[in-house]
């Protein structure tokens, strides 16, 4: 199997071309074809020599992952099941919000972190994704969108399956490729790296491209957080916040704290006070996420009244706060559900037009 071209940053590719006696300019031209013009067949690169095109097609694999299934929710969220060459699949979700179309991408097949509210946790960790497989999710979804209405992806969040910082080097490289001005050219503010709180990796973020950071907090007290996220046994709130202080924040940037609101577990007055005590106010924003119930889940979503009250209490104490509406509930939007349903054959139930008219199709874009 040839190495994937999408595993290469422009700096790495330039070094390879320089070693072959080719120029830095040629590397930029080729990168432009692949990542800006979205022309991935070397035979079509009119400003590149025939010899170089032939060598590249014999040396690198330019194939993208495949979309093995996709479905549209009534709220416009579109979920993709993306398949790789070894047959493994991950979920990738395109989420429209105002003028943005954000792609929620996966960083691992499965996950080792074991959060008790998360469906992916039940699958365990199968493997890390390579940088090119992370980048490939974006490219294959954008290609699909180009062929189906032409919407453009504008933002990326690493909030799909997997703990991105557990796959640090590949995610760092993929982020470098996303940001490359001569390639995809996404802005730093358009990418959000999310972590469950892997402290040793957070302490390395000084090396990471300066993108937005989101921390999955979900509780302001250790005993509750440990129940939700076993990682808290190893890296508790004290260690986590000590590590967060080491994150280099550009001026006017804030860290977003993701907080899953679960009925009766972390939605009371004590939790509000805990958050007020814990968060550095000027550098924090809390994103409240009402729990997205799935079949068999042990937790429940609080009432709208409770969610609103929780938000008001935080805001009135100077904590900036938003509530994320739950998207795509009719397409198994909780992380990991789609993959399980697909592997269990349940998606066949949805292919009936009577059950879900126009919104679900079982197609491949490749
Ligand atoms: S919530 Fe994220 S980190 Fe936790 S188990 Fe699920 S995929 Fe892993």
Boltz pocket constraint, residues with backbone or C-beta under 6 A from the ligand:
constraints:
  - pocket:
      binder: B
      contacts: [[A, 110], [A, 111], [A, 112], [A, 113], [A, 114], [A, 115], [A, 118], [A, 119], [A, 120], [A, 121], [A, 160], [A, 161], [A, 162], [A, 163], [A, 196], [A, 335]]
      max_distance: 6.0
